[in-house]
Each structure stands twice: as structure tokens, then as C-alpha cells.
């Protein structure tokens, strides 16, 4: 399920337990749109149980700063509130799925 997050409280609640894929992106970012399409077409169908957390860095700059996001797209694999993997830039779906 894809969840668009607007606040840190929503983010903390969404990532407190289980495994999530967090996508830091922006509307104006071409590579972010490419990565979003990869997530929609190649990851969600394989892992329909996975929560994909979308964080717009322009709307939530405090979350981007909290995780040291300096380039987008940045993807985090989180488990029970902790970062397990971090990917910067457009990443092959096989790499992401292997980290999940």
C-alpha cells in the first residue's frame, strides 16, 4: 500500500513496526518520477503486502534532514522504525527487492 506522508508524526506511526520502503522524492524531480514508476510496476506487484511511504522533500524538509537526504530519489528500507538499507538515485528493482 502506498502512503503519502505529510508530518513527522504520520511518518513515525507508519514506520514503527514491520518493514517499509520509504521514498524521498519531489514533484519536479525527473529521476524521482522514474523511480516511482519502477516502484509501482516492479515492486508493489511482487510485494503487495509492503507499505511504501512517500515523503515529498519539499513538504517535509524536516524528515529529509532527519535522515540525511541530500539527493533524491533516496530510498530507505526500514524495519521496526530503524533504517536497514539506503539507496540513492534510480535503483534497479532487483536490488530493492533483495534488501526487503
N, CA and C of each residue as an Amber inpcrd file, in Angstrom:
protein
   300
   0.8420000  -1.1720000   0.0000000   0.0000000   0.0000000   0.0000000
   0.8910000   1.2410000   0.0000000   0.5450000   2.2150000  -0.8190000
   1.3100000   3.4520000  -0.9010000   0.6590000   4.4910000   0.0080000
   1.4930000   5.1060000   0.8740000   1.0050000   6.1150000   1.8040000
   1.8100000   7.3930000   1.6040000   1.1160000   8.4900000   1.3590000
   1.7650000   9.7920000   1.2760000   1.7850000  10.4000000   2.6700000
   2.9640000  10.7560000   3.1360000   3.1530000  11.2470000   4.4950000
   3.3270000  12.7580000   4.4790000   2.6390000  13.4430000   5.3960000
   2.7080000  14.9020000   5.4480000   3.3870000  15.4280000   6.7060000
   3.4910000  14.5850000   7.7570000   4.0700000  15.0590000   9.0170000
   5.0110000  14.0070000   9.5990000   5.8670000  14.4600000  10.5060000
   6.7610000  13.5230000  11.1870000   5.9790000  12.5250000  12.0330000
   4.8890000  12.9670000  12.6450000   4.0680000  12.0700000  13.4660000
   3.4830000  10.9490000  12.6050000   2.9900000  11.2940000  11.4140000
   2.4740000  10.2700000  10.4990000   3.5850000   9.2990000  10.0980000
   4.7590000   9.8390000   9.8250000   5.8910000   9.0070000   9.4370000
   6.2560000   8.0380000  10.5550000   6.3750000   8.5480000  11.7750000
   6.7510000   7.6960000  12.9090000   5.7210000   6.5950000  13.1450000
   4.4480000   6.9270000  13.0060000   3.3960000   5.9180000  13.1780000
   3.4500000   4.8750000  12.0700000   3.7170000   5.3130000  10.8400000
   3.7280000   4.3980000   9.6900000   4.9370000   3.4780000   9.6720000
   6.0200000   3.8880000  10.3300000   7.2580000   3.0980000  10.2840000
   7.6090000   2.4410000  11.6160000   6.7140000   2.4650000  12.5740000
   7.0310000   1.9620000  13.9090000   7.1820000   0.4480000  13.9760000
   6.4840000  -0.2820000  13.1080000   6.6210000  -1.7420000  13.1370000
   6.4950000  -2.2980000  11.7230000   7.1290000  -3.4310000  11.5240000
   7.1030000  -4.0610000  10.2150000   8.1830000  -3.5130000   9.3000000
   8.0660000  -3.8610000   8.0200000   9.0370000  -3.4430000   7.0130000
   8.3600000  -2.4660000   6.0520000   9.0560000  -1.3670000   5.7380000
   8.5430000  -0.3690000   4.8170000   9.6470000   0.0340000   3.8370000
   9.2110000   0.5050000   2.6740000  10.0910000   1.1440000   1.7140000
   9.7210000   2.6190000   1.7240000  10.6770000   3.4640000   2.0870000
  10.4380000   4.9060000   2.1650000  11.0590000   5.5560000   0.9380000
  10.2650000   6.3400000   0.2350000  10.6930000   7.0130000  -0.9890000
  10.6950000   8.5210000  -0.7550000  11.9020000   9.1110000  -0.6440000
  12.0380000  10.5630000  -0.5680000  12.1140000  11.0800000  -1.9960000
  11.2060000  11.9790000  -2.3670000  11.0580000  12.4160000  -3.7420000
  10.5710000  13.8660000  -3.7790000  10.4420000  14.4110000  -4.9990000
   9.8490000  15.7300000  -5.2070000   9.1320000  15.7340000  -6.5530000
   8.1120000  16.5440000  -6.6640000   7.2870000  16.6290000  -7.8710000
   8.1210000  17.0300000  -9.0890000   9.0710000  17.9120000  -8.9060000
   9.8690000  18.4600000 -10.0050000  11.0350000  17.5680000 -10.4170000
  11.2420000  16.4490000  -9.7560000  12.4200000  15.5910000  -9.9530000
  12.1310000  14.4790000 -10.9700000  12.7710000  14.5650000 -12.1440000
  12.5980000  13.5430000 -13.1740000  12.9950000  12.1490000 -12.7280000
  14.1940000  11.9790000 -12.1350000  14.5750000  10.6460000 -11.6550000
  13.6110000  10.0980000 -10.5880000  13.0170000  10.9950000  -9.8050000
  12.0440000  10.5540000  -8.7940000  10.8080000   9.9550000  -9.4680000
  10.3800000  10.5780000 -10.5660000   9.2320000  10.0550000 -11.3070000
   9.5660000   8.6890000 -11.8910000  10.7940000   8.5320000 -12.3980000
  11.2260000   7.2340000 -12.9230000  11.2120000   6.1840000 -11.8150000
  11.7430000   6.5450000 -10.6420000  11.7960000   5.5890000  -9.5320000
  10.3950000   5.2570000  -9.0530000   9.5050000   6.2320000  -9.0260000
   8.1170000   5.9880000  -8.6370000   7.4470000   4.9910000  -9.5630000
   7.7190000   5.1090000 -10.8660000   7.1560000   4.1690000 -11.8370000
   7.7100000   2.7670000 -11.6270000   8.9900000   2.6700000 -11.2980000
   9.6060000   1.3620000 -11.0190000   8.9600000   0.7390000  -9.7810000
   8.7610000   1.5360000  -8.7560000   8.1280000   1.0270000  -7.5310000
   6.7190000   0.5190000  -7.8470000   5.9540000   1.3240000  -8.5780000
   4.5730000   0.9490000  -8.9160000   4.5010000  -0.3060000  -9.7810000
   5.4110000  -0.4330000 -10.7530000   5.3240000  -1.5210000 -11.7300000
   6.0990000  -2.7750000 -11.3520000   7.1770000  -2.6270000 -10.5860000
   8.0720000  -3.7690000 -10.3510000   8.1660000  -4.2330000  -8.9000000
   7.8460000  -3.3590000  -7.9630000   7.9950000  -3.7390000  -6.5540000
   6.6450000  -4.0360000  -5.9110000   5.6820000  -3.1360000  -6.0740000
   4.3590000  -3.3360000  -5.4590000   3.6990000  -4.6320000  -5.9360000
   3.7490000  -4.9680000  -7.2430000   3.1200000  -6.2310000  -7.6600000
   3.7680000  -7.4740000  -7.0460000   5.0740000  -7.4130000  -6.8020000
   5.7840000  -8.5530000  -6.2180000   5.5800000  -8.6100000  -4.7020000
   5.4590000  -7.4280000  -4.0730000   5.2920000  -7.3370000  -2.6210000
   4.0550000  -6.5050000  -2.2770000   2.8490000  -7.0230000  -2.5900000
   1.6320000  -6.2460000  -2.3360000   1.3950000  -5.9660000  -0.8490000
   2.0390000  -6.7200000   0.0190000   1.9120000  -6.5270000   1.4630000
   2.7910000  -5.3830000   1.9820000   3.7010000  -4.8890000   1.1560000
   4.6760000  -3.8880000   1.5660000   4.0490000  -2.4980000   1.6330000
   4.3320000  -1.7710000   2.7130000   3.9330000  -0.3740000   2.8060000
   5.0180000   0.4750000   2.1600000   4.6420000   1.2630000   1.1670000
   5.5430000   2.2150000   0.5270000   5.1810000   3.5900000   1.0680000
   6.1270000   4.2090000   1.7460000   5.9220000   5.5000000   2.3780000
   6.5420000   6.5680000   1.4830000   5.7210000   7.4620000   0.9460000
   6.1900000   8.5270000   0.0490000   6.3410000   9.8170000   0.8510000
   7.5420000  10.4020000   0.8050000   7.8220000  11.6430000   1.5220000
   8.2880000  12.6880000   0.5090000   7.4720000  13.7120000   0.2930000
   7.8420000  14.8260000  -0.5780000   8.7990000  15.7200000   0.2060000
  10.0370000  15.8340000  -0.2670000  11.0510000  16.5900000   0.4780000
  10.7220000  18.0790000   0.5600000   9.9200000  18.5890000  -0.3730000
   9.5260000  19.9920000  -0.3080000   8.4580000  20.2220000   0.7580000
   7.6160000  19.2320000   0.9950000   6.5580000  19.3440000   2.0040000
   7.0410000  18.9660000   3.4000000   8.0400000  18.0850000   3.4660000
   8.5520000  17.5950000   4.7580000  10.0790000  17.6920000   4.8080000
  10.6310000  18.9060000   4.7250000  12.0910000  19.0240000   4.7420000
  12.7150000  18.5290000   6.0500000  11.9470000  18.5700000   7.1400000
  12.4750000  18.1100000   8.4200000  12.7390000  16.6020000   8.3990000
  11.9130000  15.8370000   7.6890000  12.1570000  14.3960000   7.5750000
  13.3670000  14.1160000   6.7040000  13.5120000  14.8710000   5.6320000
  14.6840000  14.7140000   4.7790000  15.9560000  15.0020000   5.5820000
  15.9340000  16.0570000   6.3690000  17.0940000  16.4040000   7.1950000
  17.3630000  15.3280000   8.2510000  16.3250000  14.8210000   8.8410000
  16.4570000  13.7940000   9.8840000  17.1920000  12.5590000   9.3750000
  16.9850000  12.2140000   8.1090000  17.6130000  11.0180000   7.5380000
  18.7960000  11.3540000   6.6330000  19.2390000  12.6070000   6.6560000
  20.4130000  12.9940000   5.8990000  20.2380000  12.9120000   4.3920000
  19.0260000  13.1320000   3.9210000  18.7520000  13.0680000   2.4860000
  19.2770000  14.3400000   1.8380000  20.2500000  14.1770000   0.9440000
  20.8220000  15.3170000   0.2330000  20.5860000  15.2220000  -1.2670000
  20.2820000  14.0300000  -1.7500000  19.9750000  13.8060000  -3.1590000
  18.7000000  12.9840000  -3.2440000  17.9190000  13.2590000  -4.2830000
  16.7000000  12.4770000  -4.4870000  16.6980000  11.9060000  -5.8920000
  16.0760000  10.7640000  -6.0740000  15.3630000   9.9850000  -5.0670000
  16.3140000   9.2870000  -4.0980000  15.8890000   9.2060000  -2.8620000
  16.5520000   8.3940000  -1.8510000  15.5190000   7.4200000  -1.3170000
  15.8970000   6.1510000  -1.2690000  15.0120000   5.1110000  -0.7520000
  15.6080000   4.5330000   0.5150000  14.7560000   4.3030000   1.4960000
  15.1620000   3.6390000   2.7280000  14.3480000   2.3690000   2.8960000
  15.0060000   1.3040000   3.2750000  14.3020000   0.1090000   3.7240000
  14.3380000   0.1930000   5.2390000  13.1530000   0.2500000   5.8330000
  13.0550000   0.3720000   7.2900000  12.3760000  -0.8570000   7.8720000
  12.8380000  -1.2260000   9.0620000  12.2190000  -2.3300000   9.7830000
  12.0890000  -1.9280000  11.2380000  10.8640000  -1.9590000  11.7250000
  10.5540000  -1.6200000  13.1160000  11.1540000  -0.2740000  13.5190000
  11.0570000   0.7220000  12.6260000  11.4990000   2.0700000  12.9250000
  12.9710000   2.3510000  12.6830000  13.7350000   1.3480000  12.2650000
  15.1760000   1.5300000  12.0430000  15.5100000   1.3780000  10.5600000
  16.4680000   2.1640000  10.0970000  16.9160000   2.0840000   8.7100000
  17.8110000   0.8660000   8.5430000  17.4610000   0.0030000   7.5900000
  18.2500000  -1.2030000   7.3100000  19.0970000  -1.0460000   6.0550000
  18.5840000  -0.3180000   5.0610000  19.3010000  -0.0900000   3.7950000
  18.9620000   1.3030000   3.2960000  19.9030000   1.8900000   2.5330000
  19.6790000   3.2030000   1.9360000  20.1780000   3.1670000   0.4940000
  19.3460000   3.6420000  -0.4310000  19.6940000   3.6960000  -1.8460000
  19.5090000   5.1300000  -2.3330000  20.5000000   5.6330000  -3.0520000
  20.4350000   6.9900000  -3.5740000  20.4300000   6.9130000  -5.0930000
  19.4800000   7.6250000  -5.6950000  19.3540000   7.6210000  -7.1470000
  18.4350000   6.5150000  -7.6180000  18.2620000   6.4550000  -8.9320000
  17.4210000   5.4130000  -9.5180000  18.1110000   4.0700000  -9.2740000
  17.3810000   3.1470000  -8.6580000  17.9360000   1.8630000  -8.2170000
  17.1740000   0.7370000  -8.8970000  17.8830000  -0.2830000  -9.3860000
  17.1930000  -1.4150000 -10.0180000  16.2350000  -2.0850000  -9.0360000
  15.0680000  -2.5090000  -9.5140000  14.0920000  -3.1280000  -8.6240000
  14.6320000  -4.3970000  -7.9680000  15.4900000  -5.1260000  -8.6530000
  16.0500000  -6.3620000  -8.0870000  16.8800000  -6.0600000  -6.8360000
  17.5980000  -4.9360000  -6.8480000  18.4030000  -4.5290000  -5.6960000
  17.5110000  -4.2060000  -4.5080000  16.4250000  -3.5000000  -4.7890000
  15.4950000  -3.1260000  -3.7220000  14.8030000  -4.3610000  -3.1640000
  14.3320000  -5.2190000  -4.0330000  13.6390000  -6.4310000  -3.5800000
  14.5630000  -7.3310000  -2.7610000  15.8270000  -7.3940000  -3.1210000
  16.7820000  -8.2000000  -2.3540000  16.9660000  -7.6440000  -0.9450000
  16.8560000  -6.3290000  -0.7970000  17.0120000  -5.7050000   0.5250000
  15.7780000  -5.8670000   1.3850000  14.6500000  -6.1450000   0.7480000
  13.4030000  -6.3060000   1.5010000  13.3190000  -7.6920000   2.0800000
